Amino acid sequence: MTLENQPTPSMQTSVQLARHLGVFDATMIGIGAMIGAGIFVLTGIAIGQAGPAALLAFALNGVVTLFTALSYAELSSAIPEAGGAYSFVKKVMPNPVAFASGWMLWFAYIVACALYARGFSSYFLEFFHQQLPTWTEAAVHALGANLIIALLTLGIGLLFILINIIGTHASGKAENIITLTKLAILGVFIFFGYRKVAAAPDVALQNLRPFFPTGFAGVFSAMGLTFIAFEGYDLIATVSEEVRDPRRTIPRAILYSLAVTMFVYLSVVFVSLAATPPAQGLPVWQLLGKYGETGIIEAARGFMPAFGVFLILFGGLFATLSALNATILASSRVAFSMGRDWMLPHRLSRIHPIRRTPVVAISVSGLIFLAIATLLPIETLGNASSLLFLLTFSLVNLSLIYYRRRSTAPPPYQTPFFPLIPVLGMATSLGLGLFQLRSQPMAWVLAVGWILVGIVIYQLTFARKATVAEVSRVMEEPDLLRLKSAKRYKILLPVANPSRVQPLVTLAAKLARGTQGEVLAMTVVTLPNITAYSKADALLAQPQQLLNTVQALALQEAIPLTSLLKIGRSAADEIVQTARETRCDLILMGYKREQDPLENSVIYHVVTHQPCDVAILKSDHAIDKELQRILVPIGGKVINDALKVRLIYSLYKDTGCRVTLMTVVPPHAGRLQRKRAQEALHTAAALYKIPDVELVLDEHEDVAEAIIARAGEHDLLVLGMREEPWLQSFFFGTVTQRVASQVQCPTLLVRAYLPEKTRLKRLIRR
């Protein structure tokens, strides 16, 4: 996600939000979006349409959703870009189809806003009827229930439109708490329901008979109505730019969220039917259907203690408000994205200069949803929104087929049984939508009318202005995308201190030229957890200037360099994550001479979580561009020596420097020990493949003192670090730490990457 109004650099710099969401956070987003107002508002209506077979309707909807969820999982892992279904379709389909998907998705979210606003109004009225029955009945008698609900809908709608315009920041942890609260409320409901079923199983079985009181027509009608309740996992895709390791995390989060949601939905519907006692001379399914959107409240009244009704009322209010806020945000985001692509008026892409919110997109979306919410019945709203999501999901499945045909590389996550799964997803979504043509014609009238209006507007106004490519389009800055897919040696260069930039760039340039590689320079704007990402713009100027300096030095060195400015909570986490995502071969960092690396939390975290080789440069001044003499002590860990071989050979290829390999033996060493030291030197020289390498066998009681004394004659000293960084007292090893703290010449500390499996095997051997 690129921030607006950033300083203009001398070269192109990609600005990204941090990938700070893990599997749990992403799963909570999906669960929170699905387990929302739908289960509270639509359960009673669905049971009224299908009877006990509403259980089958929810289960079949889960199967239909699973097909599309697998397609979403593959597309989200391959195209981790904000925007969801609209972004997927616009990458691989022609402009008119991309417009149609965005137009339908926008309206689907708008209708969902209307549904949740109406649901809140119904629950709010019922809540006041429970607490203040006399006043509520008087108000209903004076104004009528429909007018009161319409006024409440307008009021809550305007309030949340205003809140979204002003702009609010809720951290991922807060969203997790909201989701867990909804799960806890439904968990209490399910617990008391199952307890009632266990106490009276005969009554529960009687409530489930007949299972198909309205036939299969009722099942399909309930499926069309409640499909909107399974919409929400796609929101994981809309935040994919902020998900860590999206290739693995997004598919897992989508499937986990769907599994949890299916269990909760089926449990809620089952206990509502089986545990509620018949009343008013009606079977349970008709009783719950009579109460419509408040049917679940009637169920709670039947088998929960006195607090149950209040708890479900609170849960319904809580869920509808949460869903209303999320869908207002989602609808405005789709409108904003389409406006930015000239698929809709470009004014929709305007950002408020202070609030940093798309004011026009929010306002237009809000006005449309308020008009719909006050004019149409709630069942029509639910069916229309479900229908539009079904049509959009059909396009997503088709997009996956197109993507596979055009992709030249296998996707990170592959949908099983391709192309059967996307074909089934497309067929079931369209089939369920077509059934609604007979059972809910008004929903089709509303949806088709909206689509036709959109086609006319697009052809007359936006067809020539649309700038979205008709085939696959790069997801990020071209240079950064190329860097991620390149096969060349890649060096990640985190920079933070302007005084350390020149030595780092000089050394990175020499290594890049020697390996025919390239450099990714990055800096991280760190924000406190309480600070919104939208507030980061004020902090971008200095980091951007730092990257400009790096770019200017890279031009002088004539090396390929891409710069990246990231905004996150932890600089160390972002360095490790960026190295992993871009498949870097080496992280090259710097630190001050007077500073012990143990006290630098960023360096310590990177070394202890390294995804590739790490090198740390300690230098107070510019590195000699000629770099005539390099000292390399040997005799440490073999794996670090292999890394030193790669780096030293690269420097030799670039500068033709003279390399000195040294090892130290005590003065009283025996003939066998000296012979082994000589053999180690010659073996190392053969590995380095550098002509005229100087071999030094030094005699000294103190290895560190011997290295320090000889290092003064050289332009660079290269030392290896130990393998066990979690033992802080042995972080660099005694010799390395002493040498690094006392030597005067520039020093490069290196630690080779050791895969976890290899590290575990070595520990077992020890």
JOFEN-V838678 format. One record per residue. N is the residue number from 0. RES is the residue in one letter. SS is DSSP state (H for helix, E for strand, - for the rest). PSI is psi in degrees with one decimal (NA if undefined). Layout:
# JOFEN-V838678
[[N RES SS PSI] [N RES SS PSI]]
This chain:
# JOFEN-V838678
[[0 M - 117.2] [1 T - 131.6] [2 L - 147.0] [3 E - 159.4] [4 N - 37.6] [5 Q - 157.2] [6 P - 145.4] [7 T - 116.5] [8 P - 169.9] [9 S - -27.7] [10 M - 165.5] [11 Q - 127.3] [12 T E 129.5] [13 S E 131.9] [14 V E 124.4] [15 Q E 149.5] [16 L E 155.4] [17 A - 147.6] [18 R - 93.2] [19 H - 0.3] [20 L E 125.1] [21 G - -169.2] [22 V H -44.8] [23 F H -46.2] [24 D H -45.4] [25 A H -38.7] [26 T H -39.7] [27 M H -34.4] [28 I H -46.4] [29 G H -45.8] [30 I H -43.8] [31 G H -34.6] [32 A H -35.8] [33 M H -48.9] [34 I - 81.7] [35 G - -134.4] [36 A H -26.2] [37 G H -46.8] [38 I H -30.2] [39 F H -40.0] [40 V H -36.5] [41 L H -11.6] [42 T H -50.4] [43 G H -41.4] [44 I H -44.0] [45 A H -41.3] [46 I H -37.1] [47 G H -30.3] [48 Q H -36.6] [49 A H -10.1] [50 G H -151.9] [51 P H -22.9] [52 A H -3.0] [53 A H -29.4] [54 L H -45.2] [55 L H -37.4] [56 A H -45.0] [57 F H -40.5] [58 A H -43.7] [59 L H -37.9] [60 N H -35.9] [61 G H -39.2] [62 V H -46.5] [63 V H -41.9] [64 T H -35.8] [65 L H -40.6] [66 F H -49.2] [67 T H -33.8] [68 A H -38.8] [69 L H -38.1] [70 S H -42.3] [71 Y H -41.4] [72 A H -44.8] [73 E H -46.3] [74 L H -37.8] [75 S H -36.4] [76 S H -32.0] [77 A H -31.4] [78 I - 73.7] [79 P - 70.4] [80 E - 143.3] [81 A - 148.2] [82 G - -19.2] [83 G - -137.2] [84 A H -40.8] [85 Y H -41.3] [86 S H -39.9] [87 F H -48.6] [88 V H -40.5] [89 K H -16.4] [90 K H -30.9] [91 V H -6.1] [92 M - 161.5] [93 P - 162.3] [94 N H -48.0] [95 P H -37.9] [96 V H -40.2] [97 A H -42.9] [98 F H -45.4] [99 A H -40.8] [100 S H -45.0] [101 G H -39.4] [102 W H -44.5] [103 M H -41.4] [104 L H -39.7] [105 W H -48.6] [106 F H -33.9] [107 A H -43.5] [108 Y H -37.0] [109 I H -45.6] [110 V H -37.2] [111 A H -38.2] [112 C H -46.1] [113 A H -41.6] [114 L H -45.6] [115 Y H -34.8] [116 A H -42.3] [117 R H -40.8] [118 G H -41.5] [119 F H -43.7] [120 S H -42.0] [121 S H -43.9] [122 Y H -37.2] [123 F H -43.0] [124 L H -41.9] [125 E H -37.9] [126 F H -46.9] [127 F H -30.5] [128 H H -33.2] [129 Q H -37.7] [130 Q H -41.2] [131 L - 70.7] [132 P H -39.1] [133 T H -49.4] [134 W H -41.4] [135 T H -43.4] [136 E H -36.1] [137 A H -41.9] [138 A H -41.1] [139 V H -40.7] [140 H H -36.9] [141 A H -42.3] [142 L H -25.3] [143 G - 141.4] [144 A H -39.1] [145 N H -42.3] [146 L H -40.9] [147 I H -44.1] [148 I H -39.2] [149 A H -42.1] [150 L H -41.9] [151 L H -39.7] [152 T H -45.3] [153 L H -43.6] [154 G H -49.6] [155 I H -33.6] [156 G H -47.2] [157 L H -39.0] [158 L H -46.5] [159 F H -26.4] [160 I H -43.5] [161 L H -42.1] [162 I H -42.2] [163 N H -32.0] [164 I H -44.0] [165 I H -40.6] [166 G - 124.0] [167 T - 153.2] [168 H - 116.7] [169 A - 123.5] [170 S - 166.1] [171 G H -33.2] [172 K H -39.7] [173 A H -40.5] [174 E H -36.6] [175 N H -40.0] [176 I H -42.1] [177 I H -46.3] [178 T H -45.3] [179 L H -32.0] [180 T H -44.7] [181 K H -40.4] [182 L H -38.3] [183 A H -42.0] [184 I H -47.5] [185 L H -30.9] [186 G H -39.6] [187 V H -42.9] [188 F H -46.7] [189 I H -38.9] [190 F H -50.3] [191 F H -32.7] [192 G H -47.9] [193 Y H -34.5] [194 R H -39.6] [195 K H -38.9] [196 V H -41.7] [197 A H -33.1] [198 A H -30.5] [199 A - 70.4] [200 P H -31.4] [201 D H -42.4] [202 V H -39.6] [203 A H -44.3] [204 L H -37.9] [205 Q H -36.8] [206 N H -24.2] [207 L - 7.9] [208 R - 137.6] [209 P - 149.5] [210 F - -31.8] [211 F - 66.7] [212 P - -23.7] [213 T - 9.8] [214 G H -175.9] [215 F H -23.0] [216 A H -39.8] [217 G H -36.2] [218 V H -48.4] [219 F H -35.8] [220 S H -42.5] [221 A H -34.6] [222 M H -45.8] [223 G H -36.4] [224 L H -43.6] [225 T H -0.2] [226 F H -29.0] [227 I H -27.5] [228 A H -18.3] [229 F H -0.2] [230 E - 131.7] [231 G - -35.2] [232 Y - -24.8] [233 D H -19.8] [234 L H -22.4] [235 I H -37.0] [236 A H -30.7] [237 T H -19.6] [238 V - 21.7] [239 S H -23.2] [240 E H -11.2] [241 E H 14.1] [242 V E 130.6] [243 R - 137.4] [244 D - 60.9] [245 P H -26.6] [246 R H -33.6] [247 R H -37.8] [248 T H -45.5] [249 I H -49.4] [250 P H -42.7] [251 R H -43.5] [252 A H -40.4] [253 I H -47.3] [254 L H -38.3] [255 Y H -45.9] [256 S H -38.4] [257 L H -39.8] [258 A H -46.2] [259 V H -42.9] [260 T H -42.8] [261 M H -44.0] [262 F H -45.6] [263 V H -45.8] [264 Y H -50.2] [265 L H -36.1] [266 S H -43.3] [267 V H -46.3] [268 V H -39.9] [269 F H -49.8] [270 V H -30.6] [271 S H -39.6] [272 L H -46.6] [273 A H -30.1] [274 A H -14.7] [275 T - 127.7] [276 P - 144.8] [277 P - 151.8] [278 A E 162.7] [279 Q - 24.7] [280 G - 17.2] [281 L E 145.5] [282 P - 160.1] [283 V H -43.8] [284 W H -36.7] [285 Q H -35.8] [286 L H -49.2] [287 L H -37.6] [288 G H -32.7] [289 K H -37.0] [290 Y H -8.6] [291 G H -124.3] [292 E H -16.1] [293 T H 19.5] [294 G H -36.2] [295 I H -27.0] [296 I H -41.7] [297 E H -37.0] [298 A H -44.0] [299 A H -37.7] [300 R H -28.1] [301 G H -30.8] [302 F H 0.2] [303 M - 159.5] [304 P - -179.3] [305 A - -33.9] [306 F H -10.3] [307 G H -43.8] [308 V H -45.5] [309 F H -41.7] [310 L H -44.7] [311 I H -36.7] [312 L H -45.2] [313 F H -43.3] [314 G H -40.7] [315 G H -45.0] [316 L H -45.0] [317 F H -46.5] [318 A H -41.3] [319 T H -38.7] [320 L H -43.0] [321 S H -44.3] [322 A H -37.6] [323 L H -45.5] [324 N H -42.1] [325 A H -40.6] [326 T H -31.0] [327 I H -44.6] [328 L H -45.0] [329 A H -44.0] [330 S H -42.6] [331 S H -31.7] [332 R H -40.3] [333 V H -44.9] [334 A H -40.9] [335 F H -45.6] [336 S H -42.5] [337 M H -36.7] [338 G H -37.8] [339 R H -30.9] [340 D - 7.9] [341 W - 23.2] [342 M - -22.1] [343 L - 172.8] [344 P - 133.8] [345 H H -19.1] [346 R H -25.6] [347 L H -18.2] [348 S H 5.9] [349 R - 138.5] [350 I - 133.8] [351 H - 130.4] [352 P - -23.9] [353 I - -48.9] [354 R - -21.7] [355 R - 35.7] [356 T - 150.3] [357 P - 82.4] [358 V H -45.4] [359 V H -44.7] [360 A H -41.0] [361 I H -43.7] [362 S H -46.0] [363 V H -46.2] [364 S H -40.9] [365 G H -41.9] [366 L H -40.2] [367 I H -44.0] [368 F H -33.3] [369 L H -39.6] [370 A H -44.0] [371 I H -42.4] [372 A H -31.5] [373 T H -8.4] [374 L H -22.2] [375 L - 149.4] [376 P - 157.0] [377 I H -34.3] [378 E H -39.5] [379 T H -38.8] [380 L H -47.1] [381 G H -43.8] [382 N H -39.5] [383 A H -43.8] [384 S H -44.5] [385 S H -41.6] [386 L H -44.6] [387 L H -38.0] [388 F H -38.7] [389 L H -44.3] [390 L H -40.5] [391 T H -42.0] [392 F H -30.6] [393 S H -41.4] [394 L H -35.1] [395 V H -44.5] [396 N H -40.3] [397 L H -37.5] [398 S H -36.2] [399 L H -40.7] [400 I H -44.4] [401 Y H -41.6] [402 Y H -44.9] [403 R H -37.4] [404 R H -33.2] [405 R H -17.2] [406 S - 138.1] [407 T - -9.4] [408 A - 149.2] [409 P - 139.5] [410 P - 155.7] [411 P - -41.9] [412 Y - 128.5] [413 Q - 127.3] [414 T - 129.2] [415 P - 155.3] [416 F - 37.7] [417 F - 139.6] [418 P - 14.9] [419 L H -44.0] [420 I H -53.0] [421 P H -31.8] [422 V H -44.9] [423 L H -39.8] [424 G H -42.8] [425 M H -42.8] [426 A H -44.9] [427 T H -38.4] [428 S H -46.4] [429 L H -39.8] [430 G H -43.2] [431 L H -37.3] [432 G H -40.9] [433 L H -33.1] [434 F H -33.5] [435 Q H -19.9] [436 L H -32.7] [437 R H -40.8] [438 S H -30.6] [439 Q - 69.3] [440 P H -30.3] [441 M H -34.8] [442 A H -40.2] [443 W H -38.5] [444 V H -45.4] [445 L H -45.2] [446 A H -46.7] [447 V H -39.3] [448 G H -43.3] [449 W H -43.0] [450 I H -43.6] [451 L H -42.5] [452 V H -42.4] [453 G H -42.0] [454 I H -43.6] [455 V H -46.8] [456 I H -42.4] [457 Y H -47.5] [458 Q H -35.6] [459 L H -27.9] [460 T H -46.4] [461 F H -8.1] [462 A - -39.4] [463 R - -20.9] [464 K - -18.7] [465 A - 130.2] [466 T - 2.6] [467 V - 132.3] [468 A - 152.2] [469 E - -12.1] [470 V - -170.5] [471 S - 136.4] [472 R - 144.1] [473 V - 148.2] [474 M - -26.5] [475 E - -167.5] [476 E - 135.0] [477 P H -39.3] [478 D H -40.6] [479 L H -38.5] [480 L H -41.5] [481 R H -40.1] [482 L H -38.4] [483 K H -32.4] [484 S H -5.4] [485 A - 151.7] [486 K - -3.6] [487 R - 166.1] [488 Y - 128.7] [489 K E 130.6] [490 I E 123.9] [491 L E 126.9] [492 L E 87.1] [493 P E 132.4] [494 V - 142.8] [495 A - -37.0] [496 N - 118.3] [497 P H -31.8] [498 S H -15.0] [499 R H -0.1] [500 V H -47.3] [501 Q H -49.2] [502 P H -39.8] [503 L H -45.5] [504 V H -40.5] [505 T H -47.7] [506 L H -41.6] [507 A H -38.4] [508 A H -42.1] [509 K H -41.9] [510 L H -39.3] [511 A H -41.8] [512 R H -38.8] [513 G H -26.6] [514 T H 0.9] [515 Q - 42.2] [516 G - -163.0] [517 E E 165.7] [518 V E 137.4] [519 L E 106.8] [520 A E 134.7] [521 M E 151.7] [522 T E 153.7] [523 V E 126.1] [524 V E 110.0] [525 T E 132.0] [526 L - 142.1] [527 P - 157.0] [528 N - -26.1] [529 I - -3.8] [530 T - 130.4] [531 A - 149.6] [532 Y H -29.5] [533 S H -16.4] [534 K H 1.2] [535 A H -20.5] [536 D H -36.7] [537 A H -15.8] [538 L H 3.7] [539 L H -21.6] [540 A H -50.0] [541 Q H -46.6] [542 P H -36.5] [543 Q H -38.6] [544 Q H -36.6] [545 L H -42.8] [546 L H -33.7] [547 N H -40.1] [548 T H -43.2] [549 V H -43.2] [550 Q H -39.0] [551 A H -42.1] [552 L H -37.3] [553 A H -37.2] [554 L H -41.0] [555 Q H -36.5] [556 E H -11.4] [557 A - 51.3] [558 I - 148.8] [559 P - 124.3] [560 L E 135.6] [561 T E 138.8] [562 S E 146.3] [563 L E 126.4] [564 L E 116.1] [565 K E 149.0] [566 I E 117.3] [567 G E -174.0] [568 R - -25.3] [569 S - 120.3] [570 A H -41.0] [571 A H -44.0] [572 D H -41.3] [573 E H -34.6] [574 I H -48.6] [575 V H -44.7] [576 Q H -41.7] [577 T H -42.1] [578 A H -39.6] [579 R H -45.5] [580 E H -40.7] [581 T - 3.0] [582 R - 49.5] [583 C - 153.1] [584 D - -24.6] [585 L E 136.0] [586 I E 121.5] [587 L E 114.3] [588 M E 169.4] [589 G E 157.0] [590 Y E 164.4] [591 K - 151.9] [592 R - -39.8] [593 E - 0.7] [594 Q - 133.5] [595 D - 129.6] [596 P H -27.6] [597 L H -28.5] [598 E H -3.3] [599 N - 104.3] [600 S H -32.5] [601 V H -49.6] [602 I H -44.2] [603 Y H -43.1] [604 H H -42.6] [605 V H -43.7] [606 V H -38.4] [607 T H -14.4] [608 H - 26.4] [609 Q - 130.3] [610 P - -2.7] [611 C - -173.6] [612 D E 149.5] [613 V E 137.0] [614 A E 135.9] [615 I E 120.0] [616 L E 126.4] [617 K E 108.0] [618 S - 134.1] [619 D - -12.1] [620 H - 175.7] [621 A - 142.7] [622 I - 137.9] [623 D - 123.7] [624 K - -28.4] [625 E - -34.1] [626 L - 65.8] [627 Q - -32.9] [628 R E 131.9] [629 I E 132.2] [630 L E 129.1] [631 V E 98.2] [632 P E 140.1] [633 I - 172.0] [634 G - 2.6] [635 G - -144.7] [636 K - 138.8] [637 V H -41.3] [638 I H -35.1] [639 N H -35.5] [640 D H -37.7] [641 A H -39.4] [642 L H -41.7] [643 K H -36.5] [644 V H -47.9] [645 R H -45.4] [646 L H -45.1] [647 I H -40.7] [648 Y H -37.1] [649 S H -42.8] [650 L H -38.9] [651 Y H -42.9] [652 K H -33.2] [653 D H -37.7] [654 T H -16.7] [655 G - 28.9] [656 C - 162.1] [657 R E 127.8] [658 V E 132.9] [659 T E 120.7] [660 L E 130.1] [661 M E 150.6] [662 T E 158.5] [663 V E 134.0] [664 V E 152.3] [665 P - 152.4] [666 P - -29.9] [667 H - 14.9] [668 A - 144.0] [669 G - 173.8] [670 R H -38.5] [671 L H -41.3] [672 Q H -40.8] [673 R H -38.3] [674 K H -42.9] [675 R H -36.9] [676 A H -41.6] [677 Q H -42.0] [678 E H -38.3] [679 A H -39.0] [680 L H -46.9] [681 H H -35.9] [682 T H -43.5] [683 A H -41.1] [684 A H -38.5] [685 A H -36.4] [686 L H -40.2] [687 Y H -26.1] [688 K - 39.8] [689 I - 124.2] [690 P - 147.7] [691 D - 33.5] [692 V - 138.9] [693 E E 128.5] [694 L E 126.2] [695 V E 123.2] [696 L E 105.7] [697 D E 144.1] [698 E E 122.3] [699 H - 144.8] [700 E - -30.2] [701 D - 112.5] [702 V H -43.4] [703 A H -44.7] [704 E H -37.8] [705 A H -43.0] [706 I H -43.8] [707 I H -42.5] [708 A H -40.9] [709 R H -25.4] [710 A H -26.4] [711 G - -19.4] [712 E - 3.4] [713 H - 161.9] [714 D - -17.7] [715 L E 136.5] [716 L E 131.7] [717 V E 121.7] [718 L E 149.2] [719 G E 148.8] [720 M - 159.9] [721 R - 167.2] [722 E - -19.9] [723 E - 74.6] [724 P - -16.9] [725 W - -15.6] [726 L - 94.1] [727 Q H -37.8] [728 S H -17.6] [729 F H 28.5] [730 F - -52.9] [731 F - -4.6] [732 G - 150.5] [733 T H -48.5] [734 V H -49.8] [735 T H -44.1] [736 Q H -41.6] [737 R H -44.0] [738 V H -46.7] [739 A H -32.1] [740 S H -19.0] [741 Q H -24.0] [742 V - 148.3] [743 Q - -27.1] [744 C - 159.4] [745 P - 137.8] [746 T E 134.5] [747 L E 114.6] [748 L E 127.6] [749 V E 145.9] [750 R E 119.4] [751 A - 150.5] [752 Y - 130.6] [753 L - 113.6] [754 P - 150.7] [755 E H -40.4] [756 K H -41.8] [757 T H -41.3] [758 R H -40.7] [759 L H -42.0] [760 K H -40.2] [761 R H -39.0] [762 L H -39.9] [763 I H -42.1] [764 R H -40.2] [765 R - NA]]
